[in-house]
Amino acid sequence: MTKNLRSFFTARKAKEYFVIFLLATLGYFIRRVIWEHYTEAQHLIVYAASIFNIVFIWEGFRGVNRLLNHYLPYENQLIRRIVVQLVLGLVLLLFLRYIIFTVVDWVGVNQEMNGLFRASTVIIFVLLSIGVNLVFFASYFLEQWKESIKQSERLEREKTQVQFDNLKNQLNPHFLFNALTSLNSLIFDNQQLASDFLQNLSKVYRYVLQHKDKGQVSVQTELDFIVHFIFLLETRYAEGIRFKMDVGEEARDKGIVPVTLQILVENAVKHNQVDVAKPLEIEVKSIGDYLVVSNTLRPRKLVEGSNRQGLENLKNLYRFLTERPVLIEHSDTHFMVKIPLLEA
């Protein structure tokens, strides 16, 4: 019994009944002004009847709506459901009308209620039935609309995650090909460097395998990983590429999507000229709640193996993880990507 009472008097229903009380009270004061000849007892009886009527109408229609949700859901027969609910609502209100006039005749407050007035109440109750049912219809379609938006967002997120996972898993075949080519030449020229290169290459791929199913890692973990990736690039391009890191301690405890830095650094190398005379400068730093990757801008005329989707997929993925967007800024000399830091 107690459990049923708790489920009945929910917070939402408390608000509904507060509105009912306000409406009934407003009607009470309006009637006191219009029907001055009523006695205090008659006013109180009508006031109590008003509360009863509003509660009866609202809970009655709610019950009809809940019953039809079980036996005649919208998904099966939409038009039939709407028609049946309108008819049942009208029957319910006509029954209430009968009770009202029976009570009115009994307490003797029917002076103003002549035949024309009583007939007009039928139209009023028909309109009231339609109006109340429209509230339940609108509530249903609004919930369906919200659910469709959520479903669409889920599908879009899953699609973006798949695209990003593919991007992480492939780690750019051109990069692997170039890395193996560099390794091949190092084996003959500098065996120790070749060994270091191979160890760093294995650590890069080990990181991807270990974190490919994780939604995020700490910034510190990502920075430890990118050091190995940078070593491979520095070995290949020598003085043609320069890196700088300036990430604060607070930012290092935040979260980031795995391989985010690798994608941004690789994009910088892929889309820009790397020349010893004019080195490509790449900087990773923290600014507020963002991790910023910037590089000097000297675009290549021809970019191999680029579908130009990596950065877009990254933006879409972060859009589902945080309200702060991935920001892209560029000038004539620099290109900058700001990644919002996630709560670890």
Buried (B, 14 or more C-beta within 10 A) or exposed (E): EEEEEEEEEEEEBEEBBEEBEEEBEEBBEEBBEEBEEBEEEBBEBBBEBBBBBBBBBBBBBBEBBEEBBEEBEBEEEEEEBBEBBBEBBBEBBBEBBEEBBEBBEEEEBEEEBEEEEEEEBEEEBBEBBEEBBEEBBEEBEEEEEEEEEEEEEEEEBEEBBEBBBEBBEEBBEBBBEBBEEBBEEBBEEEEEBBEBBBEBBEBBEEBBEEBEEEEBBBBBBBBBBBEBBBBBBBBBBEEBBBBEEEBEEEBBEBBBBBBBBBBBBBBBBBBBBBEEEEBBBBBBBBEEBBBBBBBBBBEEEEEEEBEEEBBEBBBBBBBBBBEBEBEEEEEEEEBBBBBBBBEB
